[in-house]
């Protein structure tokens, strides 16, 4: 059952009601007997109750914003860690959480003016730290003291935005040259220039396995895909779009935006021709963007025609859109990253300038739970005969 279906079903049914229906269904003896009308009715009832419980499972919202901070934001989630930054007293500090505001670890390196985590994976974090001379691409492994400066020789500025499998991506800027997409393998000396021939500017935002994404820029930005070298560059720019950007890649999918007079959340699977417009219709959305992808789901935000933005999640199509903004809550929310782990879907972002995480059990979790209860009830009934 897709996320949008769970969200759209509006009735409220408790899990206890579902359990009772499952037990009642198991009491109908079907061995060697043709399924009768009663069994079919109970089966239909159970199906509807499952749908309703999924709907009422809903998303749990956890605030990661630490006490005393002016604002905060979470950009990435992976395997129980969330990364972003907090802002307080005029200072931006790279911040790492493990599921709660109290778990905050400040990764701000000594001597830095500001810092931020842009991505996390398997206990490793990347982002930037501003030092004397400007921004420096940064790599951490869970503590401020673990900071590694990825800034390559000859560059004027650098930032890292993605990490996967021991490699990092981002961009460098050099006076008189401009922006170049960058790839590292854990050290400044490992720098690889991904900048393709024939374009003035390029930048990389994310990496997953062998794929890196970002954009190239001539007279306007165009979404780009690489596989480890400048020569591997592929344009994802869809026909008819004026501009496009790719912000994330995961499990063979890429997401970002394509501009057709206004921003449209975009999904690709490795080529410009694979473009899917995720912009939801009929809900009053004027613009949309997708910032993160994983496990076949995409997250980002929609801009409402009435003002403000709402965090969004999709499952591969415009019609699968689910609004993650708390019902009735004022203000703005944005989702930046999604991760699936141990039967849970986790999304991070912000709600009114405060870092938050949304979580919901995946459909399979409920299905296994329901089947287990049904089997247990059947065994008990059989033992009593």
C-alpha positions in Angstrom: 0.0 0.0 0.0 1.5 3.3 -1.0 2.0 6.1 1.4 -0.5 8.4 -0.4 -3.2 5.8 0.0 -2.5 5.4 3.7 -2.7 9.2 4.1 -5.9 9.6 2.1 -8.0 7.2 4.0 -9.6 9.3 6.7 -11.5 7.0 9.0 -10.1 6.3 12.5 -9.8 2.6 13.5 -7.7 1.5 16.5 -5.3 -1.4 16.3 -7.3 -3.3 18.8 -10.3 -3.3 16.4 -8.0 -4.7 13.7 -6.8 -7.4 16.0 -10.4 -8.4 16.8 -11.3 -8.6 13.2 -8.3 -10.7 12.5 -9.2 -13.2 15.3 -12.8 -13.3 14.1 -11.6 -14.0 10.6 -9.5 -16.9 11.8 -12.5 -18.4 13.6 -14.2 -19.1 10.3 -13.4 -22.7 9.4 -12.3 -22.9 5.8 -10.4 -26.1 5.6 -12.0 -28.3 2.9 -15.0 -25.9 2.7 -15.7 -23.5 -0.1 -15.3 -19.9 1.0 -18.8 -18.8 2.1 -20.4 -15.4 2.2 -19.5 -14.8 5.8 -15.9 -15.4 5.2 -15.9 -13.1 2.2 -17.5 -10.3 4.3 -15.0 -10.7 7.1 -12.1 -10.7 4.7 -13.4 -7.4 3.1 -13.9 -5.9 6.6 -10.3 -6.9 7.6 -8.9 -5.3 4.4 -10.7 -2.1 5.1 -9.6 -2.0 8.7 -6.0 -2.6 7.6 -6.2 0.4 5.3 -7.7 2.5 8.1 -5.0 1.6 10.6 -2.3 2.4 8.0 -4.0 5.8 7.6 -4.1 6.4 11.3 -0.5 5.1 11.7 0.4 8.5 10.3 3.7 10.3 10.6 5.2 10.9 13.9 7.0 14.3 14.2 10.1 14.5 16.3 11.7 17.9 17.0 15.5 17.9 16.8 15.8 21.6 17.5 18.0 22.0 20.7 17.0 24.3 23.5 18.6 27.8 23.2 19.2 27.7 19.5 17.8 30.5 17.3 17.1 28.1 14.4 18.2 24.7 13.1 17.8 22.5 10.0 18.4 18.8 9.2 19.6 18.1 5.7 20.3 14.4 5.8 19.3 11.1 7.5 21.0 7.7 7.3 21.1 4.7 9.6 20.0 6.4 12.8 21.9 9.6 12.3 20.7 13.1 11.2 22.9 15.9 10.1 22.5 19.6 9.5 23.3 22.7 11.5 22.1 24.9 14.3 22.3 28.7 14.4 22.8 30.6 17.7 24.4 33.9 18.7 25.3 34.7 15.1 27.1 31.4 14.6 26.2 28.4 12.4 27.5 25.0 13.8 27.6 21.6 12.1 25.2 19.5 14.1 24.7 15.7 14.4 21.7 14.0 16.0 20.7 10.4 16.7 16.9 10.8 16.9 16.3 13.5 19.5 17.1 17.1 20.4 19.1 15.9 23.5 21.3 13.7 21.3 22.9 16.8 19.6 26.7 16.6 19.0 28.4 19.8 17.9 30.9 19.1 15.1 32.1 22.6 14.7 35.9 22.4 14.2 38.3 24.5 16.2 39.1 27.8 14.5 36.1 27.8 12.1 33.8 30.7 11.7 30.8 28.6 10.6 30.1 25.0 9.6 27.4 22.7 8.4 26.7 19.1 7.7 25.2 18.5 4.3 25.1 14.7 4.2 25.6 11.7 6.5 26.3 8.0 5.8 27.4 5.1 8.0 28.9 7.2 10.7 30.6 9.7 8.3 29.5 13.3 7.7 30.4 15.9 5.1 29.8 19.6 4.6 31.8 22.7 5.0 33.7 24.9 7.5 34.6 28.5 6.9 38.3 29.1 7.7 40.7 31.9 7.0 40.5 32.3 3.2 36.9 31.0 2.8 34.8 27.9 2.7 36.5 24.5 3.1 35.0 21.1 2.1 34.8 19.1 5.4 34.7 15.5 6.4 33.9 14.2 9.9 33.5 10.8 11.6 31.2 11.8 14.5 33.3 14.3 16.5 34.5 17.9 16.0 38.1 16.6 16.5 37.7 14.2 13.6 37.5 17.1 11.1 39.3 16.5 7.8 39.9 19.4 5.4 39.2 18.3 1.9 40.1 21.6 0.2 42.4 20.8 -2.8 45.5 22.8 -3.6 44.9 25.7 -5.9 41.2 26.1 -5.2 39.9 29.3 -3.7 36.7 27.8 -2.0 35.3 24.3 -1.6 32.3 22.6 -0.1 31.2 18.9 0.2 27.5 18.0 -0.2 27.3 14.2 -0.5 29.0 11.1 0.8 28.7 7.4 -0.2 31.0 4.4 0.1 34.1 6.3 1.2 33.7 9.0 -1.5 32.5 12.6 -1.2 31.2 15.1 -3.8 30.7 18.8 -3.9 32.3 21.8 -5.7 35.3 23.9 -5.8 35.6 27.5 -6.9 38.8 29.0 -8.3 39.4 32.6 -9.1 39.5 33.2 -12.8 38.1 29.6 -13.5 34.8 29.3 -11.7 32.9 26.4 -10.3 33.9 22.8 -10.9 32.1 19.6 -9.7 34.4 17.7 -7.3 34.9 14.2 -6.1 37.1 13.0 -3.2 38.0 9.8 -1.5 38.7 10.9 2.0 41.5 13.4 1.6 42.4 16.7 -0.2 45.0 14.9 -2.3 42.3 12.5 -3.6 40.5 15.3 -5.5 39.0 14.4 -8.9 37.7 17.2 -11.2 34.3 16.1 -12.6 34.0 19.2 -14.8 33.0 18.2 -18.3 34.5 19.7 -21.4 32.6 22.4 -23.2 30.7 24.0 -20.2 31.8 27.0 -18.2 30.5 25.8 -14.7 29.6 22.6 -12.9 28.7 21.5 -9.4 27.9 18.1 -7.7 25.4 17.8 -4.9 25.0 14.1 -4.2 26.5 10.6 -4.6 25.2 7.1 -4.3 27.4 4.2 -5.2 28.9 4.9 -8.6 26.5 7.8 -9.4 27.0 11.5 -8.8 24.5 14.3 -9.6 24.4 18.0 -9.8 24.4 20.5 -12.6 26.3 22.1 -15.4 25.9 25.8 -16.4 26.3 27.6 -19.6 23.6 30.2 -20.0 21.4 28.3 -17.6 21.7 25.3 -15.2 21.1 21.8 -16.5 20.8 18.7 -14.4 23.9 16.4 -14.7 24.8 12.8 -13.9 28.3 11.4 -13.6 29.9 8.0 -12.8 33.2 9.0 -11.4 34.9 10.9 -14.2 34.4 14.1 -16.2 34.1 12.1 -19.4 31.2 10.1 -17.9 28.9 13.2 -17.8 25.3 12.7 -18.9 22.8 15.6 -19.2 19.4 14.9 -17.5 17.9 18.1 -18.8 14.3 17.3 -20.0 12.9 18.5 -23.3 10.9 21.7 -22.9 12.5 22.8 -19.6 14.3 26.1 -19.4 16.4 25.1 -16.4 17.0 22.0 -14.3 19.0 20.8 -11.3 19.6 17.4 -9.8 19.9 17.4 -6.0 20.1 13.8 -5.0 20.6 10.2 -6.2 19.7 6.9 -4.7 18.8 3.4 -5.7 19.1 4.3 -9.4 16.9 7.3 -9.2 17.7 11.0 -9.3 15.6 14.0 -8.1 15.6 17.7 -8.4 13.7 20.3 -10.3 12.9 21.3 -13.9 11.7 24.8 -14.7 8.7 25.1 -17.1 7.9 28.7 -16.3 7.7 27.6 -12.7 9.6 25.0 -10.7 8.4 21.3 -11.0 9.7 18.5 -8.8 11.6 16.2 -11.1 12.5 12.4 -11.0 14.9 10.7 -13.4 16.3 7.2 -13.8 19.6 7.9 -15.5 18.6 9.8 -18.7 16.9 13.0 -19.8 14.2 10.9 -21.5 13.3 9.2 -18.2 12.0 12.5 -16.7 8.9 12.3 -14.5 7.1 15.4 -13.4 6.2 15.0 -9.7 4.3 18.2 -9.4 0.9 17.5 -7.8 -2.2 18.9 -9.3 -5.5 20.0 -7.8 -4.2 20.8 -4.4 -3.3 24.5 -4.9 0.5 24.0 -5.3 2.1 26.7 -7.4 5.7 25.2 -7.4 7.5 22.1 -6.2 11.0 20.7 -5.7 12.4 17.3 -4.8 15.5 17.3 -2.7 16.0 13.7 -1.6 15.5 10.2 -2.8 15.8 6.7 -1.4 14.0 3.4 -1.4 11.8 4.4 -4.3 10.5 7.5 -2.5 11.2 11.1 -3.1 11.0 14.1 -0.7 11.0 17.8 -1.0 8.4 20.6 -0.8 5.5 22.2 -2.5 4.8 26.0 -2.5 1.2 26.8 -2.0 -0.5 29.4 -4.1 -1.8 30.9 -0.8 1.8 31.3 0.4 4.2 29.1 2.4 5.8 25.7 1.7 4.8 22.2 2.8 7.1 19.2 3.2 6.3 16.5 0.6 6.9 12.9 -0.1 6.2 11.0 -3.3 6.4 7.4 -4.4 7.4 7.9 -8.0 4.5 9.8 -9.4 2.6 13.1 -9.0 -0.5 11.3 -7.8 1.4 9.7 -5.0 2.1 13.0 -3.3 1.6 13.2 0.5 1.7 16.4 2.5 3.9 16.0 5.5 3.0 19.4 7.0 1.2 19.0 10.4 -2.5 19.5 9.8 -3.6 22.9 10.9 0.0 24.1 11.8 1.0 27.5 10.5 4.2 28.3 8.7 6.6 26.5 6.4 8.0 23.0 6.3 10.6 21.4 3.9 11.8 17.8 3.6 15.4 17.2 2.5 16.2 13.5 2.9 14.5 10.1 3.3 15.9 6.8 4.7 14.3 3.4 5.1 15.6 1.3 8.0 14.3 -1.5 10.2 10.7 -1.2 9.1 10.6 2.6 9.4 10.6 5.4 6.9 12.5 8.4 8.2 12.4 11.9 6.7 14.3 15.0 7.9 14.0 18.7 7.2 12.6 21.7 9.0 9.4 23.1 10.3 9.3 26.8 10.9 13.1 27.1 11.1 13.4 24.2 13.5 15.1 20.8 12.6 12.5 18.0 12.6 12.2 14.3 11.7 9.1 12.5 10.5 8.8 8.7 11.0 6.2 6.2 10.0 6.2 2.3 10.1 6.4 0.9 6.5 3.4 -1.0 5.2 5.2 -4.3 5.4 5.6 -3.9 9.1 1.8 -3.8 9.5 1.4 -6.7 7.1 3.8 -9.0 9.0 2.2 -7.9 12.3 -1.3 -8.7 10.9 -0.3 -12.1 9.4 1.4 -13.1 12.7 -1.7 -12.3 14.7 -3.9 -14.1 12.2 -1.7 -17.3 12.4 -1.6 -17.2 16.2 -5.4 -16.9 16.4 -5.8 -19.8 13.9 -3.4 -22.0 15.9 -5.3 -21.3 19.2 -8.6 -21.9 17.6 -7.4 -25.2 16.1 -6.0 -26.3 19.5 -9.4 -25.7 21.2 -11.3 -27.9 18.7 
